[in-house]
Amino acid sequence: MTVHHAAQGFRRDVGAYERGRPAYPEEAVSAIAREFGLSPSSTILDLAAGTGKFTRALLSTRARLVAVEPLVEMRAQLVNGVEGVEALEGTAESIPLADKSVDAVTVAQAFHWFANDAALAEIHRVLRSDGGLALIWNRRDLTQPLQRAVDDIVNPFRRDTPSHRAGRWRVVIDTNHLFALANELHVSNMQELDAPALVDRVMSTSFIAELYGDDRERVTTRLEELISSLPARFSLAYVTDVHCYRSTMTEESD
């Protein structure tokens, strides 16, 4: 399956993505490791790994890490930034790994791009029996005035871009017989930034990164106005959502 056209916007400046996106709290990684019983002898697939923001967080598990990412620009950034990780080209619908070869699959900030039965079947294929799937998102905490101001800038350009907030991803996995919800966790996550980092954060948004001309100028102007009202250092509030699913048995996997 081809990468969604809006996700192609990530190609434009992978450095901005790496610099501007928030990290993931250790509490989220620890919860996943506990839920799935992960250890140094485990193998974890970080699917749609991007620049390796969550892959890097998984290093604390000491497990064998395999990252799969379709965009060559992001994959190159991942290889340069996360030591000792096997990085492979692939998509959620075509994972270049053998059947039952991993103990857990993590998908951070990405499942909404490929929330479909074909992707879930492929994830199920590579998981060992009773393996785990963790879906993770850093979600803007819109109770914070600054996050609401940022959202007001970007949201008019969202259009039909797939998103976590739309909730379609949950409908897909909840009606799919291959996975059952095991646990959910919601962790407060603060990101410390300065003005250049906020620019990177906004401009690395998929549907903003693909803008050109007047639309891009409009975003830049509003962002500059917002920055002029901020101190030199400030914080953006997020909630890190972790959804842990267990692979269920099928006739084919018996």
KOLVO-791933 format. One record per residue (C-alpha): x, y, z; residue in three letters. Coordinates in steps of 0.05 Angstrom, whole numbers. Last residue first. Layout:
// residues N
<mivo u="X" v="Y" w="Z" residuo="ALA"/>
...
// end
This chain:
// residues 254
<mivo u="-62" v="-456" w="317" residuo="ASP"/>
<mivo u="-43" v="-392" w="281" residuo="SER"/>
<mivo u="-87" v="-405" w="219" residuo="GLU"/>
<mivo u="-147" v="-423" w="262" residuo="GLU"/>
<mivo u="-139" v="-357" w="299" residuo="THR"/>
<mivo u="-110" v="-340" w="367" residuo="MET"/>
<mivo u="-114" v="-270" w="393" residuo="THR"/>
<mivo u="-58" v="-219" w="394" residuo="SER"/>
<mivo u="-61" v="-177" w="457" residuo="ARG"/>
<mivo u="-72" v="-102" w="454" residuo="TYR"/>
<mivo u="-41" v="-45" w="493" residuo="CYS"/>
<mivo u="-65" v="26" w="483" residuo="HIS"/>
<mivo u="-17" v="80" w="507" residuo="VAL"/>
<mivo u="-39" v="154" w="505" residuo="ASP"/>
<mivo u="15" v="205" w="520" residuo="THR"/>
<mivo u="-20" v="269" w="542" residuo="VAL"/>
<mivo u="14" v="332" w="518" residuo="TYR"/>
<mivo u="29" v="401" w="546" residuo="ALA"/>
<mivo u="75" v="449" w="510" residuo="LEU"/>
<mivo u="125" v="486" w="553" residuo="SER"/>
<mivo u="160" v="553" w="549" residuo="PHE"/>
<mivo u="229" v="584" w="540" residuo="ARG"/>
<mivo u="244" v="653" w="512" residuo="ALA"/>
<mivo u="177" v="679" w="536" residuo="PRO"/>
<mivo u="116" v="679" w="490" residuo="LEU"/>
<mivo u="75" v="736" w="459" residuo="SER"/>
<mivo u="120" v="744" w="398" residuo="SER"/>
<mivo u="116" v="669" w="386" residuo="ILE"/>
<mivo u="41" v="674" w="373" residuo="LEU"/>
<mivo u="49" v="728" w="321" residuo="GLU"/>
<mivo u="105" v="689" w="287" residuo="GLU"/>
<mivo u="60" v="628" w="284" residuo="LEU"/>
<mivo u="4" v="668" w="253" residuo="ARG"/>
<mivo u="52" v="694" w="199" residuo="THR"/>
<mivo u="82" v="625" w="185" residuo="THR"/>
<mivo u="13" v="592" w="178" residuo="VAL"/>
<mivo u="-10" v="646" w="129" residuo="ARG"/>
<mivo u="55" v="640" w="90" residuo="GLU"/>
<mivo u="44" v="565" w="82" residuo="ARG"/>
<mivo u="-26" v="577" w="57" residuo="ASP"/>
<mivo u="-3" v="632" w="10" residuo="ASP"/>
<mivo u="49" v="590" w="-25" residuo="GLY"/>
<mivo u="61" v="517" w="-6" residuo="TYR"/>
<mivo u="33" v="468" w="45" residuo="LEU"/>
<mivo u="60" v="397" w="49" residuo="GLU"/>
<mivo u="93" v="408" w="117" residuo="ALA"/>
<mivo u="27" v="434" w="145" residuo="ILE"/>
<mivo u="-11" v="369" w="128" residuo="PHE"/>
<mivo u="43" v="326" w="161" residuo="SER"/>
<mivo u="57" v="369" w="222" residuo="THR"/>
<mivo u="131" v="382" w="218" residuo="SER"/>
<mivo u="119" v="457" w="208" residuo="MET"/>
<mivo u="85" v="463" w="276" residuo="VAL"/>
<mivo u="138" v="427" w="317" residuo="ARG"/>
<mivo u="196" v="458" w="278" residuo="ASP"/>
<mivo u="168" v="528" w="290" residuo="VAL"/>
<mivo u="159" v="510" w="364" residuo="LEU"/>
<mivo u="232" v="487" w="366" residuo="ALA"/>
<mivo u="256" v="552" w="336" residuo="PRO"/>
<mivo u="216" v="592" w="389" residuo="ALA"/>
<mivo u="242" v="554" w="450" residuo="ASP"/>
<mivo u="215" v="488" w="476" residuo="LEU"/>
<mivo u="203" v="444" w="537" residuo="GLU"/>
<mivo u="155" v="387" w="524" residuo="GLN"/>
<mivo u="110" v="364" w="580" residuo="MET"/>
<mivo u="80" v="294" w="581" residuo="ASN"/>
<mivo u="21" v="273" w="625" residuo="SER"/>
<mivo u="9" v="199" w="620" residuo="VAL"/>
<mivo u="-53" v="161" w="596" residuo="HIS"/>
<mivo u="-51" v="86" w="601" residuo="LEU"/>
<mivo u="-95" v="32" w="570" residuo="GLU"/>
<mivo u="-95" v="-43" w="580" residuo="ASN"/>
<mivo u="-111" v="-110" w="548" residuo="ALA"/>
<mivo u="-153" v="-93" w="486" residuo="LEU"/>
<mivo u="-164" v="-154" w="442" residuo="ALA"/>
<mivo u="-132" v="-165" w="374" residuo="PHE"/>
<mivo u="-145" v="-209" w="313" residuo="LEU"/>
<mivo u="-221" v="-205" w="312" residuo="HIS"/>
<mivo u="-224" v="-134" w="282" residuo="ASN"/>
<mivo u="-283" v="-92" w="304" residuo="THR"/>
<mivo u="-244" v="-58" w="360" residuo="ASP"/>
<mivo u="-184" v="-48" w="315" residuo="ILE"/>
<mivo u="-222" v="-11" w="261" residuo="VAL"/>
<mivo u="-267" v="29" w="307" residuo="VAL"/>
<mivo u="-206" v="52" w="346" residuo="ARG"/>
<mivo u="-170" v="76" w="283" residuo="TRP"/>
<mivo u="-231" v="116" w="263" residuo="ARG"/>
<mivo u="-223" v="159" w="325" residuo="GLY"/>
<mivo u="-219" v="227" w="291" residuo="ALA"/>
<mivo u="-170" v="249" w="345" residuo="ARG"/>
<mivo u="-116" v="202" w="321" residuo="HIS"/>
<mivo u="-115" v="232" w="252" residuo="SER"/>
<mivo u="-124" v="217" w="179" residuo="PRO"/>
<mivo u="-120" v="280" w="136" residuo="THR"/>
<mivo u="-189" v="299" w="110" residuo="ASP"/>
<mivo u="-182" v="374" w="118" residuo="ARG"/>
<mivo u="-126" v="389" w="169" residuo="ARG"/>
<mivo u="-112" v="459" w="142" residuo="PHE"/>
<mivo u="-160" v="497" w="188" residuo="PRO"/>
<mivo u="-130" v="457" w="247" residuo="ASN"/>
<mivo u="-60" v="485" w="243" residuo="VAL"/>
<mivo u="-65" v="555" w="273" residuo="ILE"/>
<mivo u="-123" v="541" w="321" residuo="ASP"/>
<mivo u="-86" v="480" w="346" residuo="ASP"/>
<mivo u="-26" v="523" w="364" residuo="VAL"/>
<mivo u="-70" v="570" w="404" residuo="ALA"/>
<mivo u="-105" v="511" w="438" residuo="ARG"/>
<mivo u="-36" v="483" w="456" residuo="GLN"/>
<mivo u="-18" v="550" w="486" residuo="LEU"/>
<mivo u="-83" v="554" w="526" residuo="PRO"/>
<mivo u="-71" v="485" w="558" residuo="GLN"/>
<mivo u="-136" v="445" w="563" residuo="THR"/>
<mivo u="-121" v="423" w="492" residuo="LEU"/>
<mivo u="-71" v="372" w="515" residuo="ASP"/>
<mivo u="-41" v="354" w="447" residuo="ARG"/>
<mivo u="-37" v="279" w="440" residuo="ARG"/>
<mivo u="29" v="241" w="441" residuo="ASN"/>
<mivo u="4" v="176" w="412" residuo="TRP"/>
<mivo u="20" v="103" w="425" residuo="ILE"/>
<mivo u="-9" v="39" w="399" residuo="LEU"/>
<mivo u="20" v="-23" w="432" residuo="ALA"/>
<mivo u="11" v="-92" w="400" residuo="LEU"/>
<mivo u="28" v="-153" w="441" residuo="GLY"/>
<mivo u="44" v="-225" w="427" residuo="GLY"/>
<mivo u="-1" v="-281" w="452" residuo="ASP"/>
<mivo u="29" v="-328" w="400" residuo="SER"/>
<mivo u="87" v="-294" w="365" residuo="ARG"/>
<mivo u="73" v="-232" w="324" residuo="LEU"/>
<mivo u="93" v="-228" w="251" residuo="VAL"/>
<mivo u="26" v="-250" w="224" residuo="ARG"/>
<mivo u="-15" v="-208" w="272" residuo="HIS"/>
<mivo u="19" v="-145" w="246" residuo="ILE"/>
<mivo u="3" v="-167" w="175" residuo="GLU"/>
<mivo u="-70" v="-180" w="192" residuo="ALA"/>
<mivo u="-75" v="-113" w="227" residuo="LEU"/>
<mivo u="-46" v="-78" w="166" residuo="ALA"/>
<mivo u="-96" v="-112" w="119" residuo="ALA"/>
<mivo u="-154" v="-98" w="166" residuo="ASP"/>
<mivo u="-143" v="-23" w="164" residuo="ASN"/>
<mivo u="-117" v="33" w="208" residuo="ALA"/>
<mivo u="-58" v="53" w="164" residuo="PHE"/>
<mivo u="-46" v="127" w="176" residuo="TRP"/>
<mivo u="-83" v="126" w="243" residuo="HIS"/>
<mivo u="-30" v="77" w="268" residuo="PHE"/>
<mivo u="25" v="130" w="264" residuo="ALA"/>
<mivo u="42" v="169" w="326" residuo="GLN"/>
<mivo u="78" v="109" w="356" residuo="ALA"/>
<mivo u="66" v="38" w="332" residuo="VAL"/>
<mivo u="97" v="-16" w="375" residuo="THR"/>
<mivo u="97" v="-89" w="357" residuo="VAL"/>
<mivo u="114" v="-142" w="409" residuo="ALA"/>
<mivo u="144" v="-211" w="415" residuo="ASP"/>
<mivo u="171" v="-214" w="344" residuo="VAL"/>
<mivo u="184" v="-270" w="293" residuo="SER"/>
<mivo u="117" v="-305" w="289" residuo="LYS"/>
<mivo u="118" v="-304" w="212" residuo="ASP"/>
<mivo u="181" v="-276" w="181" residuo="ALA"/>
<mivo u="196" v="-202" w="174" residuo="LEU"/>
<mivo u="194" v="-152" w="116" residuo="PRO"/>
<mivo u="127" v="-121" w="137" residuo="ILE"/>
<mivo u="80" v="-109" w="78" residuo="SER"/>
<mivo u="14" v="-79" w="99" residuo="GLU"/>
<mivo u="46" v="-38" w="155" residuo="ALA"/>
<mivo u="99" v="-14" w="106" residuo="THR"/>
<mivo u="171" v="-32" w="92" residuo="GLY"/>
<mivo u="243" v="-10" w="89" residuo="GLU"/>
<mivo u="285" v="-39" w="145" residuo="LEU"/>
<mivo u="324" v="-9" w="203" residuo="ALA"/>
<mivo u="362" v="-56" w="250" residuo="GLU"/>
<mivo u="376" v="-15" w="312" residuo="VAL"/>
<mivo u="445" v="-12" w="344" residuo="GLY"/>
<mivo u="450" v="63" w="352" residuo="GLU"/>
<mivo u="391" v="109" w="344" residuo="VAL"/>
<mivo u="404" v="177" w="312" residuo="GLY"/>
<mivo u="440" v="163" w="247" residuo="ASN"/>
<mivo u="398" v="101" w="230" residuo="VAL"/>
<mivo u="334" v="139" w="248" residuo="LEU"/>
<mivo u="352" v="199" w="205" residuo="GLN"/>
<mivo u="365" v="153" w="146" residuo="ALA"/>
<mivo u="298" v="118" w="157" residuo="ARG"/>
<mivo u="263" v="185" w="158" residuo="MET"/>
<mivo u="291" v="204" w="90" residuo="GLU"/>
<mivo u="279" v="134" w="62" residuo="VAL"/>
<mivo u="205" v="136" w="78" residuo="LEU"/>
<mivo u="174" v="67" w="88" residuo="PRO"/>
<mivo u="196" v="54" w="161" residuo="GLU"/>
<mivo u="207" v="-12" w="197" residuo="VAL"/>
<mivo u="249" v="-12" w="260" residuo="ALA"/>
<mivo u="276" v="-76" w="291" residuo="VAL"/>
<mivo u="297" v="-74" w="364" residuo="LEU"/>
<mivo u="328" v="-131" w="404" residuo="ARG"/>
<mivo u="308" v="-119" w="476" residuo="ALA"/>
<mivo u="348" v="-76" w="524" residuo="ARG"/>
<mivo u="281" v="-47" w="548" residuo="THR"/>
<mivo u="313" v="21" w="557" residuo="SER"/>
<mivo u="327" v="23" w="482" residuo="LEU"/>
<mivo u="252" v="30" w="471" residuo="LEU"/>
<mivo u="255" v="106" w="480" residuo="ALA"/>
<mivo u="301" v="110" w="420" residuo="ARG"/>
<mivo u="252" v="71" w="378" residuo="THR"/>
<mivo u="199" v="121" w="400" residuo="PHE"/>
<mivo u="233" v="180" w="368" residuo="LYS"/>
<mivo u="264" v="137" w="313" residuo="GLY"/>
<mivo u="260" v="185" w="254" residuo="THR"/>
<mivo u="196" v="151" w="230" residuo="GLY"/>
<mivo u="185" v="84" w="263" residuo="ALA"/>
<mivo u="126" v="63" w="221" residuo="ALA"/>
<mivo u="130" v="-3" w="259" residuo="LEU"/>
<mivo u="175" v="-11" w="320" residuo="ASP"/>
<mivo u="184" v="-86" w="321" residuo="LEU"/>
<mivo u="206" v="-113" w="388" residuo="ILE"/>
<mivo u="246" v="-177" w="398" residuo="THR"/>
<mivo u="252" v="-205" w="469" residuo="SER"/>
<mivo u="314" v="-235" w="502" residuo="SER"/>
<mivo u="330" v="-169" w="536" residuo="PRO"/>
<mivo u="262" v="-172" w="569" residuo="SER"/>
<mivo u="189" v="-156" w="552" residuo="LEU"/>
<mivo u="133" v="-185" w="595" residuo="GLY"/>
<mivo u="79" v="-156" w="550" residuo="PHE"/>
<mivo u="44" v="-112" w="601" residuo="GLU"/>
<mivo u="108" v="-98" w="639" residuo="ARG"/>
<mivo u="147" v="-75" w="577" residuo="ALA"/>
<mivo u="88" v="-33" w="554" residuo="ILE"/>
<mivo u="81" v="1" w="622" residuo="ALA"/>
<mivo u="156" v="14" w="624" residuo="SER"/>
<mivo u="154" v="48" w="556" residuo="VAL"/>
<mivo u="97" v="94" w="577" residuo="ALA"/>
<mivo u="130" v="111" w="644" residuo="GLU"/>
<mivo u="194" v="129" w="606" residuo="GLU"/>
<mivo u="157" v="188" w="577" residuo="PRO"/>
<mivo u="158" v="196" w="501" residuo="TYR"/>
<mivo u="196" v="252" w="466" residuo="ALA"/>
<mivo u="162" v="312" w="436" residuo="PRO"/>
<mivo u="167" v="330" w="362" residuo="ARG"/>
<mivo u="205" v="392" w="341" residuo="GLY"/>
<mivo u="277" v="370" w="331" residuo="ARG"/>
<mivo u="265" v="302" w="298" residuo="GLU"/>
<mivo u="207" v="328" w="256" residuo="TYR"/>
<mivo u="246" v="390" w="236" residuo="ALA"/>
<mivo u="304" v="347" w="215" residuo="GLY"/>
<mivo u="258" v="305" w="173" residuo="VAL"/>
<mivo u="245" v="366" w="130" residuo="ASP"/>
<mivo u="204" v="356" w="66" residuo="ARG"/>
<mivo u="198" v="280" w="71" residuo="ARG"/>
<mivo u="146" v="286" w="127" residuo="PHE"/>
<mivo u="98" v="318" w="76" residuo="GLY"/>
<mivo u="92" v="248" w="45" residuo="GLN"/>
<mivo u="47" v="233" w="104" residuo="ALA"/>
<mivo u="-5" v="278" w="71" residuo="ALA"/>
<mivo u="-3" v="236" w="7" residuo="HIS"/>
<mivo u="-17" v="172" w="46" residuo="HIS"/>
<mivo u="41" v="121" w="37" residuo="VAL"/>
<mivo u="27" v="69" w="-17" residuo="THR"/>
<mivo u="0" v="0" w="0" residuo="MET"/>
// end
